[in-house]
Amino acid sequence: MSKTWGPTGIGNYKPVRLDEGRRQQIAYEIVSLGGAPEIPSAFFDALCVALGGYKSNREIANSSKPAQVRKNLKAALTAALELNGCLNNLDGNSRQLVSSVTSDGVSALQNRYLSPLIQGLRQAKHLSEQYPKKGRLPEFSRLWLAVDVADAIRRHLGLAPTTTRSGLFESVLTIILEVATGNEVNDVTALARKALKAQKVETPGLTEYIPPELN
C-alpha cells in the first residue's frame, strides 16, 4: 500500500521580479473591480515574494520525486557498505594507527557507528519502495501561491478575497499564475476556493501552510 507523499525539503529561494507591464495590468484589474485606487508598493513586493516561493516549492517537488529519493538512499547505502568494506580490508598497521587515536578500534567503530547507519539506510530504502512508482506527486505549489496572493490582498489592500468568479482575487491570481508558470491560465475558480479554505500560519522565521483537508 502506498504511503501519503508530499514534497519536503529546503528550496533555493530566489526573488522573482514583476515587470512594469504586469504591475500595470494588476493595478488596472484592481481599480476596475472596485479595489484600492492606489496600489501600495508593499502589495507588489508581497506578490514577488509569493512568486519566489512558488519557484522554490517547485524545486523541492522536483527533488522529492520518489524515484530520486530511492536513488539517493541507494547511493548512500552503497557508500556506507563500501566504507565498511574498506575498513574490513585495513592492514594490521592501519588498524593499530586507528586504535592509537581512538580507544574503540576499527571493529568497535564499525559496531557502534557504521552498523546502525547501514541498518538505518537499509530500512529507509525498504520503506521508500512503498511510495508510488509512477504518476504525479501531490502538487501544493499552486495552492500555496494562491494562499499568498489572498494574504497579500488582505494585508496590503485591506480587502477580503472572495471566490466571486472573475472577481478581484481570481483576476489577480490568474495574472500571477501566468507569470509563475509561463502559460495562459483560463480558470482558477477551484484553486481560489481551495486557497480560501487553507490556512497560513506565520511564526518568527517560519511560515506553515495547512491544506483544507487538514484544517
C-alpha positions in Angstrom: 0.0 0.0 0.0 1.4 3.4 -1.0 2.0 5.9 1.7 0.8 9.5 1.5 3.5 11.5 -0.1 4.3 15.2 -0.2 7.3 17.2 -1.3 9.6 18.1 1.6 13.0 19.8 1.9 14.6 23.3 1.6 14.3 25.1 -1.6 16.7 27.6 -3.1 14.6 30.8 -2.8 15.3 33.4 -5.4 13.2 36.6 -5.7 11.0 36.9 -8.8 10.5 40.3 -10.4 7.2 41.6 -11.7 7.8 43.7 -14.7 6.1 47.1 -15.1 3.6 45.7 -17.7 2.3 43.1 -15.3 2.2 45.6 -12.4 0.0 47.9 -14.5 -2.2 45.0 -15.6 -2.7 44.0 -12.0 -3.4 47.6 -10.9 -5.9 48.1 -13.7 -7.8 44.9 -12.6 -7.9 46.0 -9.0 -9.1 49.5 -9.7 -11.6 48.5 -12.3 -13.1 45.9 -9.9 -13.6 48.4 -7.2 -10.4 47.8 -5.2 -8.0 50.4 -3.9 -7.5 53.4 -6.1 -3.7 53.4 -5.3 -1.8 50.2 -5.0 0.9 50.2 -2.4 4.4 49.0 -3.4 4.2 46.5 -0.5 1.5 44.7 -2.3 3.6 44.1 -5.4 6.6 43.2 -3.1 4.4 40.5 -1.5 3.4 39.2 -4.9 7.1 38.9 -5.8 7.8 37.0 -2.6 4.9 34.7 -3.4 6.3 34.0 -6.9 9.7 33.3 -5.4 8.1 30.9 -3.0 6.3 29.1 -5.9 9.6 28.6 -7.8 11.2 27.3 -4.6 8.4 24.9 -3.9 8.6 23.6 -7.5 12.3 22.9 -7.0 11.5 21.0 -3.8 8.8 19.0 -5.6 11.2 18.0 -8.4 13.9 16.9 -5.9 11.4 15.0 -3.8 10.2 12.6 -6.6 10.0 9.0 -5.3 12.5 7.8 -7.9 15.0 10.4 -6.8 14.5 9.6 -3.2 15.1 5.9 -3.9 18.2 6.8 -5.9 19.6 8.9 -3.1 19.1 6.3 -0.5 20.6 3.6 -2.7 23.7 5.8 -3.2 24.0 6.5 0.5 23.7 2.8 1.3 26.2 1.8 -1.3 28.7 4.4 0.0 28.2 3.1 3.6 28.8 -0.5 2.5 31.9 0.5 0.6 33.3 2.2 3.7 32.6 -0.9 5.7 34.5 -2.9 3.1 37.4 -0.5 3.2 37.6 -0.9 7.0 37.5 -4.6 6.8 40.4 -4.6 4.4 42.6 -2.4 6.6 46.0 -3.9 7.2 47.3 -4.5 10.7 49.4 -1.4 10.9 46.5 0.7 9.8 44.3 -0.8 12.5 47.0 0.0 15.1 47.1 3.6 14.0 43.3 3.8 14.3 43.5 2.3 17.7 46.1 4.9 18.7 43.8 7.8 18.1 40.6 6.1 19.4 40.3 3.5 22.1 37.4 1.9 20.2 39.4 0.4 17.5 38.2 -0.4 14.0 35.8 -3.2 14.9 34.3 -1.2 17.8 33.8 1.8 15.5 32.1 -0.4 12.9 29.7 -2.0 15.5 28.9 1.3 17.3 28.5 3.7 14.4 28.7 2.1 10.9 26.4 -0.9 11.6 23.5 1.2 12.8 24.0 3.5 9.9 23.9 0.7 7.4 20.8 -0.8 9.1 19.0 2.6 9.1 19.7 3.2 5.5 18.5 -0.3 4.6 15.3 0.2 6.4 14.7 3.6 4.9 15.4 2.2 1.4 12.9 -0.6 2.1 10.3 2.0 3.2 10.9 4.0 0.0 9.5 1.1 -2.0 6.1 1.8 -0.6 5.9 5.2 -2.3 4.5 5.5 -5.9 6.4 4.0 -8.7 4.9 6.4 -11.2 2.4 9.3 -11.5 2.5 12.8 -10.1 3.1 13.8 -6.6 0.5 15.9 -4.8 1.1 19.4 -6.1 1.0 22.2 -3.5 3.0 25.0 -5.1 0.0 26.4 -7.0 -2.2 26.2 -3.9 0.4 28.0 -1.7 0.9 30.6 -4.3 -2.9 31.2 -4.3 -2.9 31.4 -0.5 -0.1 34.0 -0.7 -2.0 36.1 -3.2 -5.1 36.1 -1.0 -2.9 37.0 2.0 -1.4 40.0 0.1 -4.9 41.2 -0.8 -5.9 41.1 2.8 -2.8 42.7 4.3 -1.9 45.4 1.7 -5.2 46.3 0.1 -7.3 45.8 3.2 -9.8 43.8 1.2 -11.3 40.3 1.8 -10.6 38.0 -1.1 -13.7 36.1 -2.3 -14.4 33.3 -4.8 -16.6 35.6 -6.9 -15.9 34.4 -10.5 -13.8 36.9 -12.3 -13.6 39.0 -9.1 -10.6 40.8 -7.8 -8.9 37.7 -6.2 -9.4 35.5 -9.2 -8.3 38.2 -11.6 -5.0 38.9 -9.7 -4.4 35.1 -9.2 -4.8 34.5 -12.9 -2.1 37.0 -13.8 0.2 35.8 -11.1 -0.2 32.1 -12.2 0.6 33.1 -15.7 3.8 34.8 -14.6 4.7 31.8 -12.4 4.0 29.1 -15.0 4.7 30.9 -18.2 1.4 29.6 -19.6 -2.0 31.0 -20.2 -4.5 30.4 -17.4 -8.2 30.0 -18.1 -9.9 29.1 -14.9 -8.8 29.5 -11.3 -12.1 29.2 -9.5 -11.5 25.8 -7.9 -8.0 26.8 -6.9 -9.2 30.1 -5.4 -11.9 28.3 -3.4 -9.4 25.8 -2.0 -6.9 28.6 -1.2 -9.5 30.4 0.9 -10.2 27.2 2.9 -6.4 26.7 3.5 -4.5 28.2 6.4 -1.3 30.1 6.6 0.4 30.2 10.0 3.3 32.6 10.5 5.7 32.5 13.4 9.1 34.2 13.6 11.3 32.7 10.9 8.7 30.1 9.8 5.6 30.0 7.6 3.4 27.0 7.6 0.7 26.2 5.1 -2.1 23.8 6.0 -4.3 22.4 3.2 -8.1 22.5 3.7 -8.3 18.7 4.4 -6.1 19.1 7.5 -7.7 22.2 8.9 
